[in-house]
Amino acid sequence: MRAFVYDRSFEGLLSAVFDAYALKSFPEILCGPADPPLPEARSAHRVEVTPEKPVRVFAALAKKLSERGLRNLILVWLSEEKGSDFLLFRFIRKIFDAGSGRGLPERDFGDPDVLAVERLARRVGRKAERYAGFARFQKTRQGVYVALIEPEHNVLPLLLRHFGDRFGDRPWMLYDVGRGYGIMRDSGNRREEFREVFLDERLIEGGGLRPDLLAEGEELLQSLWRGYHEAAAVRERLNPRLQRGFMPKKFWKYLTEFP
């Protein structure tokens, strides 16, 4: 079994594709540097990431794939599902090896890898859309609006445009509690870059920030919202099963309306 060892980054994956074609030797498995050695692997190639390798591979893919196809690549990578990196490697190889015949190879759903990429990309996209509606922001003493989420997939990069448009010129932060990182924009200026931020876990309490970090009146607003949510509910028409279908319980911890 031929193994490629790479740094578990997207650039590293594209570099592995570059090396495979350069060496004319294709891996049967992809490994990370911290993975235990595989006894059945007869040889292992360590992928070196250089600035030009991922750029050249992605540029070549951009010529072969539609805009949707390129987006699907990113969505599958952000899924962080086990084996999704090797799925992408096989998919990319099939895209490059496809002839110039009629039709796009990315739409050949008779191929199990192409179909798997499409299905996984759709699932990640749907999860991102849900968090666009389920994120609840708290205003801090510094005037920053902060929302905590804990998604199954790494959807933060997919939500930047949505919340960038929503917040205008107000500073905001979206924080992934499970992965321990967030993305912040200090203002709504479109020319301003997003930046990655890391919070001390001691600043988080339950499904939000510690009360002493919140702006004056924020807790009152949250209490009023919970009261409105409860008062607006029609008791005779409550359907918990249907509610969980539209809003699974895993979201409840970070929703203001669920105390």
PEJOCOR-V230700 format. One line per field, one symbol per residue. phi: phi as a letter, one per 20 degrees, with the letter a starting at -180 (. if undefined). A space follows every 10 residues. Layout:
phi->???
This chain:
phi->.edddcemdf fffffffgfg ffelbdfdbd cefefffefe ffbcdeeeed geffffffff ffeedfffff ffgffffffl fgnfffgfgf ffffffeffe ffneffdeff efffffffff ffffffffff ffedfdedee feneeccdcb ffdeegfedf fgffffelee fbbdceffem bccccfbeff eeffceccdf ffedcmdbfg gfeeffnfff ffffffffff fffegfdfcg fffffecgff efgdegfdf
